[in-house]
Amino acid sequence: ENIDFSLCNKLNKIGVWAFYKCSKLKTCKFTNCVELNLIDAEAFVDCTNLESVDFTGCVGLEVINHSAFKNCSKIKNVDLSTCKNIKKILGFGGCFEIENLNISGCTNLEEISSFYRCIKLKNIDLSHTKLKKIHRYAFQGCVDTTIKLPSSVTEILFAAFGQHGNNSFCKKVLVPNEEIKNLVLDVDFPED
């Protein structure tokens, strides 16, 4: 099954549990939904066959809420590069197949979370964003991931990059200065 919202130019949100456990859903297009500003909590949770979501031209998108795409285990690419107004990306935990996360145009991004157990994710460059907060367990289990942080970060919560005892640390966290390095070390990321 495929859903195409690209002609829905007045669509402004996808609500809580809107597509909960839609196991037949394979693709979802939000192409040029310029008024779409919210993908709410658990909107697509457990859509286990969802392979692709197209956000091209979603310039009004501000929030992908908690667990919005949780356990959508077949998604491979997330391209938010044209979502220039997005402030919060909080909902891709358990998306084991994500290899690429393109947030190159997300210059207003302030909060990030829920990429835990995205075991195929390789690189996340956040250096061009206004990122302030990285939530608990945000990248836990992303063991092959290299993350590049901006100097704007002011808060990193417990185990954001992994946890001692379960080999769940990110491959590498690149920091712009000593202040950010100390924030990273304060959440138990190993110094190397």
NORVEN-V236899 format. One record per pair of residues at least 24 apart in sequence whose C-alpha atoms are under 6 Angstrom apart, sorted by the first residue. I is the first residue (numbers start at 1). J is the second residue. D is the distance in Angstrom with one decimal. If there is no record, write none. Layout:
BEGIN
i:I j:J d:D
i:I j:J d:D
END
This chain:
BEGIN
i:1 j:25 d:4.8
i:1 j:26 d:5.6
i:2 j:26 d:5.8
i:2 j:27 d:4.8
i:2 j:28 d:5.9
i:3 j:28 d:4.8
i:4 j:28 d:5.9
i:4 j:29 d:4.7
i:5 j:29 d:5.7
i:5 j:30 d:5.1
i:6 j:30 d:5.2
i:6 j:31 d:4.7
i:6 j:32 d:5.9
i:6 j:33 d:6.0
i:9 j:33 d:5.2
i:10 j:35 d:6.0
i:11 j:36 d:5.5
i:12 j:36 d:3.8
i:12 j:37 d:5.5
i:13 j:37 d:5.9
i:13 j:38 d:4.7
i:13 j:39 d:5.8
i:14 j:39 d:4.9
i:14 j:40 d:5.9
i:15 j:40 d:5.1
i:15 j:43 d:6.0
i:16 j:40 d:5.2
i:16 j:41 d:5.2
i:16 j:42 d:5.7
i:16 j:43 d:4.8
i:17 j:42 d:5.2
i:17 j:43 d:4.2
i:18 j:43 d:4.9
i:19 j:43 d:5.6
i:19 j:44 d:5.0
i:20 j:44 d:5.2
i:20 j:45 d:5.3
i:21 j:46 d:4.8
i:21 j:47 d:4.8
i:22 j:47 d:5.1
i:23 j:47 d:5.0
i:23 j:48 d:5.6
i:23 j:49 d:5.7
i:25 j:50 d:5.5
i:26 j:50 d:4.1
i:26 j:51 d:5.4
i:27 j:51 d:6.0
i:27 j:52 d:4.9
i:27 j:53 d:5.9
i:28 j:53 d:4.9
i:29 j:53 d:5.8
i:29 j:54 d:4.7
i:30 j:54 d:5.7
i:30 j:55 d:5.2
i:31 j:55 d:5.5
i:31 j:56 d:4.9
i:31 j:57 d:5.7
i:32 j:57 d:4.3
i:32 j:58 d:5.4
i:33 j:58 d:5.3
i:34 j:58 d:4.9
i:34 j:59 d:5.4
i:34 j:60 d:5.3
i:35 j:60 d:5.3
i:36 j:60 d:5.7
i:36 j:61 d:5.4
i:37 j:61 d:3.8
i:37 j:62 d:5.0
i:38 j:63 d:5.0
i:39 j:64 d:4.8
i:40 j:65 d:4.9
i:41 j:65 d:4.8
i:41 j:66 d:4.8
i:41 j:67 d:5.6
i:41 j:68 d:4.7
i:42 j:67 d:4.9
i:42 j:68 d:4.0
i:43 j:68 d:4.9
i:44 j:68 d:5.5
i:44 j:69 d:5.0
i:45 j:69 d:5.0
i:45 j:70 d:4.8
i:46 j:71 d:5.0
i:46 j:72 d:5.5
i:47 j:72 d:5.1
i:48 j:72 d:4.7
i:48 j:73 d:5.5
i:49 j:74 d:5.8
i:50 j:74 d:5.9
i:51 j:75 d:4.2
i:56 j:82 d:5.9
i:57 j:82 d:5.5
i:58 j:83 d:5.4
i:59 j:83 d:4.7
i:59 j:84 d:5.7
i:60 j:85 d:6.0
i:61 j:86 d:5.4
i:62 j:86 d:3.7
i:62 j:87 d:5.2
i:63 j:88 d:4.8
i:64 j:89 d:4.9
i:64 j:90 d:5.8
i:65 j:90 d:5.1
i:65 j:91 d:5.6
i:66 j:90 d:4.8
i:66 j:91 d:4.6
i:67 j:91 d:4.0
i:70 j:94 d:5.7
i:71 j:95 d:5.2
i:73 j:97 d:6.0
i:81 j:105 d:4.4
i:88 j:112 d:5.9
i:90 j:114 d:5.3
i:113 j:138 d:4.2
i:114 j:138 d:4.6
i:115 j:139 d:5.2
i:116 j:140 d:4.7
i:116 j:141 d:5.6
i:117 j:141 d:4.5
i:117 j:142 d:5.6
i:118 j:142 d:5.4
i:121 j:145 d:5.6
i:123 j:147 d:5.9
i:126 j:150 d:6.0
i:136 j:160 d:4.8
i:140 j:168 d:5.5
i:141 j:168 d:4.2
i:142 j:170 d:5.1
i:143 j:168 d:5.9
i:143 j:169 d:5.5
i:143 j:170 d:4.4
i:143 j:171 d:5.2
i:144 j:171 d:5.0
i:145 j:170 d:5.3
i:145 j:171 d:5.2
i:146 j:171 d:5.6
i:146 j:172 d:4.6
i:146 j:173 d:5.8
i:147 j:173 d:4.8
i:148 j:173 d:6.0
i:148 j:174 d:4.6
i:149 j:175 d:5.4
i:151 j:176 d:5.9
i:158 j:187 d:5.1
i:159 j:187 d:5.7
END
